[in-house]
């Protein structure tokens, strides 16, 4: 973000990496996420027939990941990397699995490249705020290796940007999101990630441009609308913030960040009854939501 001083102040701001591993397009003829047991059985048979089949290990690791068996997933990704040290997918997947072990919230949203889910980075998803543990350096290292092996892939750029964000290294996070957008100008998740960070660190006009560009492509995306709501809050555009948060809550009435943000906007418009009701509902879902908004530059509502 060219203002390194923000990094330390916002180290705790980045609460969750929304990442998931990538399957090979030619690996399995069905959705591993929906059929993990079948994927494990088929991949295990492929490994029995060819113990040096790195693709099979990667696919089985993804299936274990989908089942929440992260130790087995990491073991399979380790073996895939041992068999094929130049496999960027396996590094990306191992980084995702380490992120999951660090109690980072997961998202299984598929993107277009490699059939890979793209990273989305928020500390505001469904009221869940998770803190990265000591694995974050290992996560960054794996995603960095994936970037080195596949420098032209927006997916791994997004994932590494999310990891840098969780680490509090906002300069590198923004740089990765910038590169992801350059590589894939239609990557709305990268625009969303950058929008939210820019709004949080005090550049809401730039944030608004990012969110508007992404919403042009995905007008009903609840995460984009939530991020734009924060940008409107920071700009003092309270009616627009309420409109965005209303749209979010139509999709997900339990989204604590949208409830709290709408509550703040209502208080700014002297609607104390509606504002305090929204804030109480948000705090019932996520106890530290006020601290979260405070880290994003929104004073705790009273």
PyMOL commands that set and color helices and strands:
alter all, ss='L'
color gray80, all
select helices_A, chain A and resi 5-9+36-49+54-67+70-83+88-101+113-115+125-127+136-149+154-167+170-183+188-200+204-217+222-235+238-251+256-268+272-285+289-295
alter helices_A, ss='H'
color red, helices_A
select strands_A, chain A and resi 16-18+120-122
alter strands_A, ss='S'
color yellow, strands_A
deselect
rebuild
show_as cartoon
